[in-house]
């Protein structure tokens, strides 16, 4: 097995949720008041992932993909829902959404055929006063929940994939240790939960959080928790209710999971590693004597 693929397979069962992997998680984050205040941090994270790839099927050898929502057609924007696989089928970027909510929505442009209010004003008239955009004009949210799962695939296919990093821009994060991204590796092993820093103003601020793992492509899924309540009619922001929405997603090129043993093979592999480790320890003790 190729050395790097061996590390991915092994880490999925014994290593990647432990403290040594947390140390290998490179975190990039910032809270600001407007796009200019977070731009350099977002760009620095982009640079760590590599060149922006075209929105085509198949995987490139490296680089990154991005979703900025602004190319979503009006027919699939508010007040209509966005298909969960739009960014794997319609615009192939290897990302598929899921979660406990009732669907997903991209906000409307200022000029649209249904005269729908911008920034989720169709859900609650107060929301355009809370949210702002990093890349105008659209935002993204889950409906009926503040949780969104993003799973990765080889773009345009149903082949599961791994990525080395994922980051997102948030708007109106007010409370610390509330909005977060949790990263998962193979076999649903948690790689850690990282909190998004609050922005720098009461409303319409922006925050960014991106994490990259130095092991390479180890992330199979991320779970985004936006604020502590779902956007809904009648749900208004207050001292204890923090509502947040999402803008740009930035992530490493999704690469197919290859040469990973079946579950039965993991046990044999780990047993073999244990024997090898015991032999090495005995040899060291003999040498020391």
Secondary structure, DSSP 4 states (H G I P E B T S, - for coil): --HHHHHHHHIIIIITTSHHHHTTEEEEEEEESSHHHHHHHHHHHHHHH-SBPPS-SS--SS-EEEE-STTS-GGGSTTSPPPTTTTTTTS-SSEEEE-SSSEEEEPBPSS-TT-PPBTTTTT-TTGGGT---SSSS--EEEES-SEEEEEEBSTTSS-BEEBSEEEEEEE---STTTSEEEEE-GGG-EEEEEEPPP-SSSSS-EEEEEEEETTSS-BSEEEEE-TTS---TT----SS----EEEEEEEEPPEE--SPPPHHHHHHHHHHHHHHHHHHHHHHHHHH-
